[in-house]
């Protein structure tokens, strides 16, 4: 059974590229653009990994990461945060994420981090 990955980004181009890349790598991928959908989707899709854009409307990816990591059932799901705000990695790791990928990013870096976290 293929590993499941949930992606949140409000930039449709990034969402499409990441979705396509990870699908090509044989992952089962769900993509969403609304932060309010993250927790319901985590509960129904039960992803093996979550990728969150830091800057999305309403709630930021760091706060969503904290919600996932504070939930007893989902605390062990690895979370990657995408961020265009370079030099804020320490702040982002403070939310409990397992990895940070700075935008713009290399797709091979993304695939490598994903594989390292869910292999």
N, C-alpha and C positions, 0 to 999 in steps of 0.2 A: 504494500500500500504506500502510495506516495505521501511525502510530508506536506502538511498544509501550512500556507503562509498567508497572513492577513496584512494588507498594505493600506495605510491611510495617507493620502496626499490630496490637497485641494488644487494642485496643478495637474490638469488632465493629461498633458504631454508626458510629464514625469511618471504619472500613474500608468499610462499606456506602455511606456518603455520598460519600466520595472516589471510590470505584469507580464509582458511579452518575454522578457529575458528570463525570468524565473520559471515561466511556463515551459520555455524551451529547455530549461535545465531539469524538466520532469517534476516540478513541484505543482501541487494543487493550489492555485492562487485565487484569492478573493480580493478585489480592490474596492475601496470606498473613499468618498471625498468629504464625508461629513463626520466630524469627531463624535457627534451624539450617537452614531451607529456602532462605535467601537466595542463597547461593553456587551451590547446585545449580540453582536456578531461573534465576539470571543466566546460567549456562552453557547451559541448555536453551532458555530463552525469548529470550535475547539482546535485552534491553530497550534502548530508546533513552534511557530515563531511569529512575532508581530513586528512590523516596520511602521514607525510613526513619523510623519513630518512634524517638526517642532512647531512651526507656525501655521496653524489652521484657524479658521474663524471659530469663535466661541471659546473653546478650551484648547490649551496648548498640548503638544505631544508629551511633554514632561509630566503634566498633570494626569494625562491618560495612562502613561507608563506607571505612575504611582498607584493609580486605581487597580491596574492589572497586578502589580507586585504586592499590593496589600490584600488582595483577595486570596483566601486560603486555597481555593481550588486552582487558581491560575498563577500563583506566585513563582512557579518554576518555569514558566514560559519565557524564553529569551526574547528581549525587546531591543530593537535597533532604532535609534532616533536619527532621522535626517535633519541636518541643519545647514542653513546658508550663513550662519553666524559663526565665523571662524574664531578660534581662541576662546570659545566658551565650553570646551569639552568637559572641564572639571565641573562646571555648573550643571551640565546635562547629565553627567554620571551621578550627580547628587539626587537625581530623580529615581535612580535604581536601574537604569538601562544597562544592558550587557555590552553594547557597542554604540559608537557614534560614527556616522558617515557624513562628512562635510560635502555640501553641494558647491559647485558641480562635482560629480563623482564619476569614477571610472566603473563601468559595469563589471569588469573583472574583479575589482575590489569588493563590490557588492556581493557577487557570487561567492567569492572566497570567504567573506565574513559570514554569510548565510550558512555555507557548508560547515564552517568551523563551529558555529553555534548549535547546529541541529544534527550533526553526524553521530 
